[in-house]
């Protein structure tokens, strides 16, 4: 089974298109004989979002959960912990998941992979007088590196895992949670930690999804906070040569030597990992607290 996690926050303008995309994807997953669930993690849902959730809750595959820290990565953590599938992925409200890529990722996990990343597409929009227009769609295929000894150093210093990676819950327990102090680069940091812990990362061949860029998303590129957070990841993982100039005030908002989960602080080892004691503490915490 694949568990798809969708955070829900200020997403009214995407509700209609998301539902169309979601239902089409799930219909195709049915034809591919793949079991699935979709976990929604709402934060202060608007009236429209509440109607949206109430409608989808009539389907057996839909689950709606609360998060103790309903930030982006807090929602990712809560959704991952609640997941009943052996494989977990994320489906943001403004993106598109391709069912063939999901199916391939689950099959590779059944063959032993712990994290699967795949080629993807980017949809670029411009806003004219309040209306969004699709400008182009770009495919990223050849530039998606194979995970091997030659390319391994790049996996420790770049977000080469693509936006639609899928991973096992057992890997999550070994890596630890997404760092909730981040707003943008938490997936980058988590994937670097995963690559340090597991050698069972696998590149898929199928396109995994389509990432929307319209200048309003937090990770749309060129934003100073994104640069600052990437710098924090570089410092944490010993990649100081990749640091770019940015406001020190922004950098001081983060602690590269600590990881935050549900407002609890975990000190990291010099290699940027949680260490055995902290991982045991984390896994004990999630077993004794409500998801």
Secondary structure, DSSP 8 states (H G I E B T S, - for coil): -EEEEEEESS-GGGHHHHHHHHHHHHHHHHHTT--EEEEEEESS--HHHHHHHHHHTTSTTEEEE--TT-SHHHHHHHHHHH--SSEEEE--TT-EE-HHHHHHHHHHHHTT-SEEE--EEEEEEEEETTEEEEEEEEEE-TTS---STTTHHHHTTS-TT-TT-EEEHHHHHHH----TT-SSSHHHHHHHHHHHH-S-EEE-SS--EEEEESS-STTSS--HHHHHHHHHHHHHTT-GGG-----HHHHTT--TTEEEETTEEEE--TTSS-HHHHHHHHHHHHHHS--
